[in-house]
Amino acid sequence: MSVFDGTGRVFTSLLAVFGAVILAVLMPLVPLGLAPGMAVLSVLCAAAFLWHRRFLPLPDRPLLLALGLFLAWTGISLVWTAGGGKAIKGFVSFLYLWLPALLLLTVLPVVSDGAARRVARWLLPAAALGVGLFAVELLAGQPIQHWAAGSDKELLDYERDLNRAALLLALLAGPVSLLLWRLGWRVLAGLALFLPLLMAVDSSSQSSVAALAGLIILLAVGVLSWRLAAGLVAAGIVAGFSLCGPVAQWMMAAGLSEAAWMPASFRHRIMTWNFVAGHLGDHPWIGWGLEASRAIPGGQAVFPDTGPPGWPVLPIHPHNLFLQVRLELGWVGAVLAALLLLAILRCLTRLDAGIRPMAIALLGACIFTQCFAYGAWQGWLICGMLFGGVLVALAARVRSPS
């Protein structure tokens, strides 16, 4: 029997080639390109599977229902949103990024052991190349970016590109390590998990350090007890949506925004979170609408005594998943978002015992990351998380570890 039986040679080749491009090029050098890259990968793979098998398997029904309800509510919020055209673009991106990726994740359990190993032979060298390119950019002052960029690119843009790449590297380190472990390469698996942590520490991205450290800690918990790890993630989801406002105000009242030991970016976050918490009651049930964070009254001002040019009160979005959902989509959106995350967690708890701890740890790290890094709807970051899920699902298809 051919190793391609089940998904077809075209599907396997597309997954290998596009996955390698994501790991070797987009992750280290063009992180913003991950959203279109993941969309193309998902659509082409789903189409190849449909052409080969003449059907598409349905996703998990509770997960599909939860996603449908959340997407429906975000779409309804366009009626009253203050986000304008940005909100419409955001909602459309949900449809073309999330739905095809869900189809791809639903199809992957059909991949044979042989096909999974063949794809891994493409993806793992690509991941090593991507890490090497990131190391060059990090240690040599981003020579590739400077060579490829236009003359109008500012220093802050270079730093942002490096920080985005560092966060993607941190989130994908766990799934790559799992794939190596399943193939029997245990030493390399350990290096794949801890080497990116050392590289992240050397970068200016505190978010990547926190994300990978959180993943490693939760993975250790999951190895001891996956139920405990899943319980911690579930408790974090519920507590995050229900207590984000009071916690933000407590952090401000405790003086953490003035703590000299805390990085300036985190002190700025605390001040922003306190401002957002004060506006959660403006439209408590329905929120201000999708992508309306930038239109909140007073958000365009700057905090006093923060030096020139001053810290913006609300820099485009709250940099916190829970607060942004509450602010833009209200309690209704928060409940639906919590149900969606819990439905994902439920699916992960039903995976094979050898995959389950890493899958739960990856979800927890993704949620933890979005407590303080970037916006809740950043397409490139969400697609990085989804691609991490693809790698975990692929590792699950390696049935007989060497």
Secondary structure, 3 states (H helix, E strand, C coil): CCCCCCCCHHHHHHHHHHHHHHHHHHHHHCHHHHHHHHHHHHHHHHHHHHHHHCCCCCCCHHHHHHHHHHHHHHHHHHHCCCCCHHHHHHHHHHHHHHHHHHHHHHHHHHCCHHHHHHHHHHHHHHHHHHHHHHHHHHHCCCHHHHHHCCCCCCHHHHHHHHHHHHHHHHHHHHHHHHHHHHCCCHHHHHHHHHHHHHHHHHCCCHHHHHHHHHHHHHHHHHHHCHHHHHHHHHHHHHHHHHHHHHHHHHHHHCCHHHCCCCCHHHHHHHHHHHHHHCCCCCCCCCCCCCCCHHHCCCCCCECCCCCCCCCECCCCCCCCHHHHHHHHHHHHHHHHHHHHHHHHHHHHHCCCCCCHHHHHHHHHHHHHHCCCCCCCCCHHHHHHHHHHHHHHHHHHCCCCCC
